[in-house]
Amino acid sequence: MAPTHPNKHIEAALQYARSKGFRVEKAGPRAHPWGSIKCPAGSREGCMMSVWSTPKSPERHARAIRRWVDNCPHWSPEDGSTGDGTDQG
C-alpha cells in the first residue's frame, strides 16, 4: 500500500504524482522530511523532490509538488512518455 500524507492537500498532490508514474517514498522515522518523490526516469539523472510533513502553507506546498511534476524534463504531459524511450501508460 502506498504511504499516505496526513495533510489532504499534499496527499492529493502525491496522488497526482503517482498517477503520472512518479514514485512516492516515505522517509525513515528519524528523517526531517516526510518523504520524497522521484520521477519516472529511474536513473541517477532523474529528478527528486522532498515532501515536508508540516510545511508552513500545505496548499502552497501541494501546488509546488504539482508544478514540479508538470515541469519534470523526464516526463511529457502531452503523450505520457518518460523522455527516456519508455512509455508510462
One Martini backbone bead per residue (centre of mass of N, CA, C, O) as a GRO file, in nm:
protein
   89
    1MET     BB    1   0.098   0.035   0.020
    2ALA     BB    2   0.068   0.357   0.003
    3PRO     BB    3   0.171   0.634   0.129
    4THR     BB    4   0.023   0.871   0.358
    5HIS     BB    5  -0.061   1.190   0.402
    6PRO     BB    6  -0.200   1.395   0.653
    7ASN     BB    7  -0.248   1.595   0.422
    8LYS     BB    8  -0.485   1.652   0.181
    9HIS     BB    9  -0.331   1.831  -0.025
   10ILE     BB   10  -0.072   1.662  -0.046
   11GLU     BB   11  -0.206   1.391  -0.114
   12ALA     BB   12  -0.326   1.485  -0.383
   13ALA     BB   13  -0.049   1.548  -0.513
   14LEU     BB   14   0.060   1.257  -0.485
   15GLN     BB   15  -0.155   1.126  -0.662
   16TYR     BB   16  -0.080   1.280  -0.913
   17ALA     BB   17   0.208   1.170  -0.932
   18ARG     BB   18   0.131   0.869  -0.949
   19SER     BB   19  -0.044   0.898  -1.215
   20LYS     BB   20   0.244   0.984  -1.373
   21GLY     BB   21   0.478   0.770  -1.245
   22PHE     BB   22   0.558   0.847  -0.972
   23ARG     BB   23   0.758   0.812  -0.681
   24VAL     BB   24   0.662   0.739  -0.343
   25GLU     BB   25   0.859   0.801  -0.045
   26LYS     BB   26   0.910   0.714   0.272
   27ALA     BB   27   1.064   0.802   0.538
   28GLY     BB   28   1.213   0.771   0.808
   29PRO     BB   29   1.169   0.825   1.153
   30ARG     BB   30   1.438   1.047   1.152
   31ALA     BB   31   1.349   1.228   0.939
   32HIS     BB   32   1.271   1.539   0.824
   33PRO     BB   33   1.118   1.446   0.601
   34TRP     BB   34   0.852   1.259   0.498
   35GLY     BB   35   0.964   1.252   0.189
   36SER     BB   36   0.962   1.141  -0.163
   37ILE     BB   37   1.004   1.225  -0.511
   38LYS     BB   38   1.024   1.033  -0.817
   39CYS     BB   39   1.093   1.000  -1.124
   40PRO     BB   40   1.057   0.783  -1.407
   41ALA     BB   41   1.357   0.745  -1.495
   42GLY     BB   42   1.542   0.575  -1.277
   43SER     BB   43   1.799   0.754  -1.242
   44ARG     BB   44   2.054   0.965  -1.156
   45GLU     BB   45   1.911   1.197  -1.347
   46GLY     BB   46   1.679   1.215  -1.182
   47CYS     BB   47   1.424   1.343  -1.009
   48MET     BB   48   1.391   1.519  -0.680
   49MET     BB   49   1.156   1.555  -0.399
   50SER     BB   50   1.065   1.695  -0.113
   51VAL     BB   51   0.845   1.607   0.161
   52TRP     BB   52   0.668   1.770   0.392
   53SER     BB   53   0.495   1.744   0.691
   54THR     BB   54   0.501   2.076   0.803
   55PRO     BB   55   0.415   2.316   0.637
   56LYS     BB   56   0.321   2.637   0.641
   57SER     BB   57   0.185   2.576   0.340
   58PRO     BB   58   0.015   2.319   0.209
   59GLU     BB   59  -0.100   2.439  -0.054
   60ARG     BB   60   0.171   2.538  -0.170
   61HIS     BB   61   0.314   2.264  -0.166
   62ALA     BB   62   0.113   2.123  -0.356
   63ARG     BB   63   0.160   2.312  -0.597
   64ALA     BB   64   0.466   2.249  -0.619
   65ILE     BB   65   0.436   1.952  -0.686
   66ARG     BB   66   0.270   1.982  -0.948
   67ARG     BB   67   0.476   2.164  -1.093
   68TRP     BB   68   0.713   1.963  -1.081
   69VAL     BB   69   0.577   1.741  -1.244
   70ASP     BB   70   0.514   1.914  -1.503
   71ASN     BB   71   0.846   2.005  -1.525
   72CYS     BB   72   0.959   1.745  -1.594
   73PRO     BB   73   1.200   1.630  -1.832
   74HIS     BB   74   1.110   1.301  -1.810
   75TRP     BB   75   0.812   1.412  -1.866
   76SER     BB   76   0.518   1.399  -2.083
   77PRO     BB   77   0.195   1.531  -2.085
   78GLU     BB   78   0.101   1.473  -2.380
   79ASP     BB   79   0.204   1.139  -2.400
   80GLY     BB   80   0.336   0.995  -2.127
   81SER     BB   81   0.630   1.013  -2.147
   82THR     BB   82   0.968   0.993  -2.006
   83GLY     BB   83   1.218   1.056  -2.226
   84ASP     BB   84   1.368   0.740  -2.234
   85GLY     BB   85   1.171   0.542  -2.434
   86THR     BB   86   0.943   0.509  -2.228
   87ASP     BB   87   0.621   0.416  -2.128
   88GLN     BB   88   0.339   0.550  -1.909
   89GLY     BB   89   0.040   0.371  -2.014
   0.00000   0.00000   0.00000
